Amino acid sequence: MEATGLFTLLFPLPLLWLLSCWWLRRQRGARWRLGSDRRLFANGPATRALFVTAHPDDEAMFFAPTILSLAQARLWLLCGSTGNYYSQGDVRKKELLDSCLVLGIPPSNVTIIDHRYDLPDHPSVKWDTQLLSALILKHVKTNQINLVVTFDARGVSGHLNHKSLYTAVRHLHSEKKFPEGCQVLTLETVNLFRKYISILDAPISYLRSPDVLVVLARKDADLAKRAMQCHRSQLLWFRRLYLFFSRYVVINSLRSL
């Protein structure tokens, strides 16, 4: 019985591997699959994209494929905290700037919010929607942003700080407070099995028809890993494994609000 169960669990992996090899042979470089509205993901100088993250390292752990695939656009990053949960905030701010340089976001376009009481780095604290919404909207208007990218309602890892970003962005979108023409994309949360099969998730993601699908080629995937390696204070053994097995290092599927 146990052998049968193990076979059932492992049987799909060779098929996924073959499908992934076929997919990669068809793709060259970083590619994306667009929905019917091509404005969702225009990789050019007219695009002014803001990535809204919760902690230093989110940009590398989760959003690197999307950031790297917008290399021709103008990019900004708004980080909701310094990542001070273990009193490492000052170190992590420097690591974030180093990571963003690898990903192509200049230091002048990186803003780190340091509201340690109102927006603390804590996995069980939900951030204040009104405060967060005001900070995000101000950043969008000041920088004439026309594309906002953040977490979805499940926050990829389930972290309440991640979910709070979605709540704030959703609030702004539903209240029609974003400037006209500003698009919003949210990073899709996948189940635990898909999360840790790396490039093998490419055909599954494609078949689920997201509004935007990004799959990195090896060269750009190496850049994503280099960005994460800038976060030296966070490179515990399980995050080193994450770099090899997480699909978010090479694949982003996004949905439009």
C-alpha positions in Angstrom: 0.0 0.0 0.0 2.8 2.4 0.9 4.7 1.6 -2.3 1.6 2.2 -4.4 1.0 5.5 -2.7 4.7 6.6 -3.3 4.4 5.5 -7.0 1.2 7.6 -7.3 3.0 10.6 -5.8 6.1 10.3 -7.9 4.6 9.2 -11.2 3.7 12.8 -12.4 7.3 14.0 -12.0 8.8 12.4 -15.1 5.9 13.7 -17.2 6.3 17.2 -15.8 10.0 17.0 -16.5 9.4 16.1 -20.1 6.7 18.8 -20.5 9.1 21.4 -18.9 11.9 20.4 -21.3 9.5 20.8 -24.3 8.4 24.2 -22.9 12.0 25.5 -22.5 12.9 24.4 -26.0 10.1 26.6 -27.3 11.0 29.6 -25.1 14.2 31.7 -25.5 15.0 34.2 -22.7 12.4 35.5 -20.3 8.9 35.0 -21.8 5.5 35.9 -20.7 1.9 34.9 -21.7 -0.4 37.8 -21.9 -4.2 38.0 -21.5 -6.4 39.8 -24.1 -5.4 43.2 -22.7 -1.7 43.8 -23.7 -1.5 46.8 -21.4 -1.3 44.4 -18.5 2.4 43.7 -19.1 4.2 46.1 -21.4 7.9 45.8 -21.2 9.0 49.3 -22.4 10.1 52.7 -21.1 6.4 53.9 -21.0 5.8 51.4 -18.2 6.4 52.7 -14.7 6.1 49.7 -12.5 5.8 49.7 -8.7 6.5 46.5 -6.8 4.9 46.6 -3.3 6.6 44.2 -0.9 6.5 43.6 2.9 10.1 42.8 3.8 13.6 43.0 2.4 14.1 39.7 0.5 10.5 39.5 -0.8 11.6 41.1 -4.1 14.2 38.3 -4.6 12.3 35.4 -3.1 9.0 36.0 -4.9 9.0 38.7 -7.5 12.4 38.4 -9.3 11.0 36.8 -12.5 8.5 39.6 -13.0 11.1 42.3 -12.2 13.7 40.8 -14.5 11.1 40.5 -17.3 10.4 44.2 -17.1 14.0 45.2 -17.7 13.1 47.8 -20.3 10.5 49.5 -18.0 11.2 52.0 -15.3 11.0 50.2 -11.9 10.3 51.2 -8.3 10.0 49.2 -5.1 8.1 50.1 -2.0 8.9 47.9 1.0 6.5 48.0 3.9 9.0 47.3 6.7 12.8 47.1 7.4 12.5 43.4 8.3 13.3 44.1 11.9 11.6 41.0 13.4 15.0 39.7 14.7 16.4 43.3 15.2 18.3 43.2 11.9 16.5 46.0 10.2 19.6 48.2 9.5 21.4 45.2 8.0 18.5 44.2 5.9 17.9 47.6 4.5 21.4 47.5 3.0 20.9 44.0 1.7 17.7 45.1 0.0 19.5 47.9 -1.9 22.2 45.5 -3.0 19.6 43.0 -4.2 17.6 45.6 -6.1 20.8 46.7 -7.9 21.2 43.1 -9.2 17.6 43.1 -10.3 17.9 46.4 -12.1 16.1 48.8 -9.6 18.3 51.8 -8.8 18.6 52.8 -5.1 16.9 56.1 -5.7 13.8 54.2 -6.7 13.7 52.0 -3.5 11.6 53.2 -0.6 11.7 51.4 2.8 8.9 52.2 5.2 10.1 52.2 8.8 6.8 52.4 10.9 7.9 49.8 13.5 4.8 50.3 15.7 2.1 50.8 13.0 3.6 48.4 10.4 5.7 45.9 12.4 7.5 43.0 10.7 5.6 40.2 12.4 3.9 37.1 10.9 0.8 37.4 13.1 0.2 41.2 12.8 -2.2 42.5 10.2 -1.2 46.0 9.0 -3.5 49.0 9.1 -5.3 49.2 5.7 -5.9 52.9 5.8 -2.3 53.8 6.6 -0.9 51.4 4.1 -3.3 52.5 1.4 -2.3 56.2 1.9 1.4 55.3 1.6 1.0 53.3 -1.5 -1.3 55.8 -3.2 1.1 58.7 -2.5 3.9 56.6 -4.0 1.9 55.8 -7.1 0.9 59.5 -7.7 4.4 60.9 -7.0 6.1 58.6 -9.4 3.3 58.5 -12.0 3.1 54.7 -11.7 0.9 52.8 -14.2 1.5 49.3 -13.1 1.4 48.0 -9.5 2.5 44.5 -8.6 2.0 42.9 -5.2 0.9 39.7 -3.4 -2.5 38.1 -3.8 -5.0 37.5 -1.0 -3.1 34.4 0.3 0.3 36.2 0.3 2.2 33.2 -1.2 3.5 32.2 2.2 0.5 33.0 4.2 2.3 35.8 6.0 -0.2 38.4 7.4 2.1 41.3 6.4 1.9 40.0 2.8 -1.9 39.7 2.9 -2.1 43.2 4.3 -0.5 44.6 1.1 -3.1 42.9 -1.0 -5.9 44.2 1.2 -4.6 47.8 0.9 -4.1 47.6 -2.9 -7.5 45.9 -3.3 -9.1 48.7 -1.3 -7.5 51.4 -3.5 -8.6 49.5 -6.7 -12.2 48.9 -5.6 -12.5 52.6 -4.4 -11.2 53.6 -7.8 -8.4 55.7 -6.2 -5.7 54.7 -8.5 -5.0 57.0 -11.4 -6.8 56.2 -14.7 -5.0 53.5 -16.6 -3.0 52.2 -13.7 -3.0 48.4 -13.9 -2.7 46.1 -10.9 -1.3 42.6 -10.9 -1.1 40.2 -8.0 1.3 37.3 -7.6 -0.5 33.9 -7.6 -0.2 31.7 -4.6 0.1 28.0 -5.5 -0.1 24.9 -3.4 2.8 23.4 -1.5 3.6 20.7 -4.1 3.7 23.2 -7.0 5.7 25.7 -4.9 8.7 23.4 -4.6 9.0 21.7 -8.0 10.8 24.7 -9.6 10.7 24.7 -13.4 8.6 21.6 -13.4 5.7 23.9 -12.6 5.9 25.7 -15.9 3.5 23.5 -17.9 1.0 23.5 -15.0 1.2 27.3 -14.7 0.7 27.6 -18.5 -2.4 25.4 -18.5 -4.0 27.4 -15.7 -4.0 30.4 -18.0 -2.9 33.3 -15.7 -3.2 36.8 -17.1 0.6 37.0 -17.1 3.1 34.1 -17.0 6.8 34.7 -16.7 9.3 31.9 -17.0 13.0 32.8 -16.7 15.7 31.3 -18.8 18.8 30.0 -17.0 20.8 33.3 -17.4 18.0 35.4 -15.7 17.4 32.6 -13.1 21.0 33.0 -12.1 20.4 36.7 -11.6 17.4 36.0 -9.4 19.6 33.7 -7.2 22.3 36.3 -7.1 19.8 38.8 -5.8 18.7 36.5 -3.1 22.3 35.8 -2.1 22.6 39.5 -1.3 20.4 38.9 1.7 23.2 37.2 3.6 21.6 37.6 7.0 18.6 35.5 5.8 20.5 32.7 4.1 19.7 30.0 6.6 19.9 26.4 5.3 16.2 26.2 4.4 16.4 29.4 2.3 19.4 27.9 0.4 17.2 24.9 -0.4 14.5 27.4 -1.5 16.8 28.8 -4.1 17.0 25.4 -5.8 13.5 24.1 -5.4 11.1 27.1 -5.3 9.2 27.8 -8.5 9.0 31.5 -7.5 12.8 31.8 -8.3 12.0 31.1 -12.0 8.2 31.3 -12.5 5.7 34.0 -11.7 2.0 33.7 -12.6 0.0 36.9 -12.0 -3.7 37.8 -12.0 -5.2 41.2 -12.8 -7.5 43.0 -10.4 
